[in-house]
Amino acid sequence: MALNFKDVVEEKQIPDGFIKVTDRPIQGLSSEQKAILNRRGNVFFNNGDIESARRIYLTTGYSDGLIRVGDEYAKKKQTLKALKMYTLAHNTSKVEPIYEKIAATIGSLLKDDDNMKEK
């Protein structure tokens, strides 16, 4: 028996495996389906279930949601997770400072390594 998408969402039962975790949103979702899922993701997010919200936002490609998830990761000092969310959302204004911080850290490590070799 085929699942009716609307019935599944209305019953708040999303089968395991429906929400993908790859970097590209599902192409076959209609605008209505994306809107329904994004609203569900917003409920998860607002209730503190960031990981469920993240999975939905990845599925739909909802950039604002991905940015909010990235902001939550950033607050928890999970910089690489935040970077991934910002990158997937194509938000260069949030990505660039992280890249600069990574570059500065690597530069500092290389400088320290050079100083240690001189001693």
C-alpha positions in Angstrom: 0.0 0.0 0.0 1.4 3.4 -1.0 1.7 6.1 1.6 -0.3 9.3 1.0 2.2 12.1 1.7 -0.5 14.4 3.2 -1.8 11.7 5.5 1.7 10.9 6.8 2.4 14.6 7.5 -1.0 15.2 9.1 -0.6 12.2 11.4 2.9 13.5 12.2 4.4 10.2 11.2 7.4 10.5 8.9 8.6 7.0 8.1 12.3 6.2 8.8 14.4 6.8 5.8 12.1 9.4 4.2 14.2 12.3 5.2 17.6 12.0 3.5 20.8 13.2 5.0 22.8 14.0 1.8 23.8 17.5 0.7 21.2 18.0 -2.0 17.5 18.6 -1.5 15.0 16.1 -3.0 14.1 17.3 -6.5 10.7 15.6 -6.7 9.0 17.6 -3.9 6.3 20.0 -4.8 6.3 23.5 -3.3 3.3 22.4 -1.1 5.3 19.4 0.1 8.3 21.6 0.9 6.2 24.1 2.8 4.5 21.3 4.8 7.9 19.8 5.7 9.5 23.2 6.4 6.6 24.0 8.8 7.2 20.6 10.5 11.0 21.5 10.7 10.2 24.8 12.3 8.1 23.0 15.0 11.0 20.7 15.7 13.4 23.7 15.8 11.2 25.7 18.1 10.9 22.7 20.4 14.6 22.4 20.6 14.9 19.3 18.4 17.6 20.8 16.2 18.7 17.5 14.6 15.2 16.6 13.3 14.8 20.2 12.0 18.2 19.9 10.3 17.2 16.7 8.5 14.1 18.2 7.2 15.8 21.4 6.1 18.4 19.3 4.3 15.6 17.4 2.6 13.9 20.5 1.3 17.0 22.7 0.8 15.5 25.4 3.1 18.4 27.9 3.4 16.9 30.0 6.2 16.4 26.9 8.3 19.9 25.7 7.6 21.3 29.0 8.7 19.3 28.9 11.9 20.7 25.4 12.6 24.2 26.6 11.8 23.7 29.5 14.3 22.7 26.9 16.9 25.9 24.9 16.2 27.9 28.1 16.4 26.5 28.9 19.8 27.6 25.5 21.0 31.1 26.1 19.5 30.5 23.3 16.9 32.2 25.4 14.2 32.7 22.8 11.6 29.0 21.7 11.8 28.0 25.3 11.6 30.3 25.8 8.5 28.6 22.9 6.8 25.1 24.3 7.3 26.2 27.8 6.2 27.9 26.3 3.1 24.8 24.3 2.2 22.7 27.5 2.6 25.1 29.4 0.3 25.6 32.0 3.0 29.0 33.5 2.3 28.7 36.2 4.9 28.7 33.5 7.6 31.2 31.2 5.8 33.9 33.7 5.2 34.7 34.5 8.9 34.9 30.8 9.7 37.4 30.3 6.8 39.4 33.3 8.1 39.5 31.8 11.6 40.6 28.4 10.2 43.3 30.0 8.1 44.5 32.1 11.1 44.7 29.0 13.2 46.6 27.0 10.6 48.9 30.0 10.1 49.6 30.1 13.9 50.3 26.4 14.0 52.7 26.7 11.1 54.5 29.7 12.7 54.8 27.8 16.0 56.1 24.8 14.1 58.8 26.9 12.4 59.7 28.5 15.8 60.1 25.0 17.3 62.4 23.9 14.5 64.7 26.9 15.0 65.2 26.1 18.7 
